[in-house]
């Protein structure tokens, strides 16, 4: 993703209590956000049958490969720092 996307298409990190004050409008911002978002926010976006990360990469970033990788991560049922580490492994820094 070369250009930042518009505010209304940004990924807004939330948890059960709502928005946690972190958003991403580009790949580098997403990486930075994953590094600093509370673990419960990362887990929130993969709750139940949801996969907000996969949906954002597919529909907004239009990166089917990353969307698939997010689906694969969800299947691992990771949480906390293991989830953060796995997300950071698959998302390009640029």
Secondary structure, 3 states (H helix, E strand, C coil): CCCCCCHHHCEEEEECCEEEEEEECCHHHHHHHHHHCCHHHHHHCCCCCCCHHHHHHHHCCCCHHHHHHHHHHHHCCCCHHHHHHHHHHHCCCC
